Structures are given as structure tokens and as C-alpha cells.
Amino acid sequence: MKNQQIPYKTYLEFNEIPKQWYNLRADMKNKPAPLLNPGTHQPMKAEELAPVFCEELIKQELDNDTPYFDIPDEIYEFYQMFRPSPLVRAYFLEKKLGTPAKIYYKFEGNNTSGSHKLNSAVAQAYYAKKQGLKGVTTETGAGQWGTALSMACSFFGLDCKVYMVKVSYEQKPFRREVMRTYGASVVPSPSNETNIGRKINAEHPGTTGSLGCAISEAVEVATSTPGYRYVLGSVLNQVLLHQSIIGLETKAALDKLGEKADIIIGCAGGGSNLGGLIAPFMGEKLRGEADYRIIAVEPASCPSLTRGVYAYDFCDTGMVCPLAKMYTLGSDFIPAPNHAGGLRYHGMSSILSQLYDDGLMEAVSAKQTDVFEAAELFARVEGILPAPESSHAIKAAVDEALKCKETGEEKTIVFGLTGTGYFDMVAYEKFHDGKMDDYIPTDEELAAYREKLPKID
Ligand SMILES: *Cc1c(COP(=O)(O)O)cnc(C)c1O
């Protein structure tokens, strides 16, 4: 390490930050399946989406052909607060593992929201403001998305209403107060403010809520309040487009170092950080210019890619959202209480689902305790205390690096370190006290949820 040729951290110069987002769909031969109207089962048209989403974001959502979108100046300016993010050569982790592999990670946790979600939050808030809207509604589970959106809304002077899954609202009071610091109003979901919330509370007294339920509430309020729209922090095509900044920066930094990735790894909840990280690399792969192994890592407790089915499904519990074709466990699926809150969604981005179905990407799942073991190893050598979600990628990167140790191959591994875990210390505590469990759903359980998928021909 004494004579290292490559710096520990590589930052692009500010004017080297990409000025356009890359739309991976433009290079996909098999395009992701369109969103369907839940009533007619016909592809959703822009005018049908207009009561829910901002106009410019609908254009981005439906555009499968335009390869590049200019990043508006206002967004580029905001990026100065936290971009470029560093590409780090994990020398200390390599040394600890004794691997001949080179390991790099792209660190997105260097902002108050503590995750990559700010990349899309700032874009979505900007377009809402530009459209002259008063505010936006959203849901949040673990709280990273709600925090990122609160930050972006306060910057652009927009009202922000967050429906926070009740169990998180009660267990994560600090996240809630961060959001309120940025001026957001935070409501525990299910609430008694909406029809769907009242219905769910009546049917399931004492329920602690779910992400699917909070989405339904946020959509209901957005569509019934003049001057408001709904925004979502993952899964959607537009979110992957905004997150392509992660991959474009990573590619630019690797090019600068004269390095080429062999394996690219990311954790996958709804698929936004992974979709963003791999975008330019997958583009090269689709155009036949280069080849990469790309690996999605999901929790064994919520295994949508590795054990789900590729089918049309509802995006929320209240069934008010359009149907999306994706790898899914079923919209009623409630994962066991896993500590990676950001990876507990029942479905997966349509873009990643199609790429996976076409065999262009691999997927693995990881058990919670193995993930925390990798997290702790990483924290001790690289310094950063990782989010449980991000640690799924660490786990897979360590596994690949250890394989290289066996074979003696000097592969270059790049993974996405999506965020920090300071708000997840209760989970770390459980791990340290040996009280963390590894519940994995049985085939019978998964089959029962599959039965309930909507029938679409
Ligand atoms: C939300 C979140 C994720 C998972 O979301 P994706 O849309 O799959 O990227 C991963 N890591 C962190 C830190 C998150 O906040």
C-alpha cells in the first residue's frame, strides 16, 4: 500500500460531473413493460398520470427512446452541496481479506439524508416547483427518502407531506425530527386523515402500517388536494434516470484512473441505486461495447428477484396505483421485520426486472446476520458505518473478493455504498447482542401471495 498507484479517494472536478442523465431504456432491445391502468388494463397515458405525477416527470417516465436528458441548472447547482461523491479504493478491506482483487466503492452517504435518495429528491422537487405546484406528498419507511425529499422541498420552497409507516414513526423519532427540521409535516400511517387510512385502521385495529399502505395514503392526498402531486423515491423509471448520475460519475472516475470494472454490485430494494450505478456500464453491455458481471443483492427475507415471479402487480396495498410488470412477491407480501428498511418493497423496478429476465444481470440474496457481519468488518477497516441496506452490497463484494483469493484472479470489483447507518443502531445493537434473527419465507408462504396476483392477459 506504501507505493499505491491509485489514490484512496478519487473525486471528479466539479465541472467533470456529468451534465446529462442517461436513460438506459434507450439502449434496451426489450423495453420494460408499460404501466397499466388498474381498471382497463391498457397502458397508462400521460393524461391519466397527470393527476398523480408532475408533467415533466411523466415525460421522463414514459420516454423509452431519448438516451440523454439535460440536467437543469438549478439541479446542477444543488448537486454542489454533495456531489461529486467519492469513488474509494478499498485498500484496507482488500488487505484485511488478503485478496488480489481490487475493490472500489462509490459512497453516496455524504449528505444529511445519509443516502443516494437526494439525487432524485432534488430533481422531483425542482420539477414540481417549476410546474407551479404548492407541494408534494410521499411515503417513507425507514425515513431516508422522506428526509431527502424534505431537504429538497425546503430548498425549492415547496410544502412536503410525508406519510411515515407507523412502526418507523414510533421507533425512529430522530429521523422524524430531521424531516421536521427541514419543514416537512410527518404523519404516522395508517392515519385517520384519509379514506384508505381510516379503512385500514377499521379493518386492522392497532396495525403498525406498511409501505404499500403509506403509498396509498400519500396518493389519495395528492390527487384530492389542489396544487399537490405525489412523488416516489424508487422503483419508477424516472428515479433510475436521476440516479444514473451515480454510474456516470463512477465511470468517469474509473476512466480517469485507467481502470475497468469486471464486476459491479449493488443492493436492490426498488432498484434505484443499482439501476443508477449500472446505467452506463449496462449501456455498453447492451451496445456490445464491453462486458460486465452485474449483481443485485437483496435480503433473503424479501427476495423479489431471486424467488419472485415476473408479472403485473399492484404497487401499493390500496390498489390505487397503476399496475407494473416486475419481479414481485405480491403486493400483500409483508416481509419479516428485517432491519434493512429500504429493501423491504415487494416488487422491483421494471427496468431491472426486464434486464434480469433477459439474463443481463445476476441476483443473489443475503441473510441478515451475514450482512451485519460484513457491515461490521467494513466499518472496522474502512471507517464508514454503513447502512444495513448498503451492507448487502458489501457482503456480496466480500464474497466475490474471497473467490478471487481462491482463484488468484485480480478482478476489479465496484460496489455501491448507498448510505450510512447512524439511525440503525437498534439493529446493530440486536446484532451485537446475538438477538437478530434470519427469518426466510417458505415456498408455501410465497406461493400463497402469488395466488393473489392480479390476472392480466
Ligand atoms: C432506499 C435505500 C436503498 C434501496 O433503495 P433502491 O431504490 O433499491 O436503491 C438502499 N440503500 C439506502 C441507504 C437506502 O436509503
The ligand as an SDF file (V2000), in Angstrom:
LIG
                    3D

 15 15  0  0  0  0  0  0  0  0999 V2000
  -33.6470    3.3270   -0.0390 C   0  0  0  0  0  0  0  0  0  0  0  0
  -32.3020    2.8160    0.1290 C   0  0  0  0  0  0  0  0  0  0  0  0
  -31.8470    1.6950   -0.5760 C   0  0  0  0  0  0  0  0  0  0  0  0
  -32.6910    0.8760   -1.5010 C   0  0  0  0  0  0  0  0  0  0  0  0
  -33.3960    1.5460   -2.4790 O   0  0  0  0  0  0  0  0  0  0  0  0
  -33.1060    1.3350   -4.0190 P   0  0  0  0  0  0  0  0  0  0  0  0
  -34.1820    2.0920   -4.6890 O   0  0  0  0  0  0  0  0  0  0  0  0
  -33.1730   -0.1360   -4.2950 O   0  0  0  0  0  0  0  0  0  0  0  0
  -31.7740    1.8840   -4.2820 O   0  0  0  0  0  0  0  0  0  0  0  0
  -30.5360    1.2970   -0.4080 C   0  0  0  0  0  0  0  0  0  0  0  0
  -29.7110    1.9360    0.4380 N   0  0  0  0  0  0  0  0  0  0  0  0
  -30.1140    3.0030    1.1470 C   0  0  0  0  0  0  0  0  0  0  0  0
  -29.1390    3.6540    2.0730 C   0  0  0  0  0  0  0  0  0  0  0  0
  -31.4200    3.4830    1.0240 C   0  0  0  0  0  0  0  0  0  0  0  0
  -31.8040    4.5400    1.7160 O   0  0  0  0  0  0  0  0  0  0  0  0
  1  2  1  0
  2  3  1  0
  2 14  2  0
  3  4  1  0
  3 10  2  0
  4  5  1  0
  5  6  1  0
  6  7  2  0
  6  8  1  0
  6  9  1  0
 10 11  1  0
 11 12  2  0
 12 13  1  0
 12 14  1  0
 14 15  1  0
M  END
$$$$
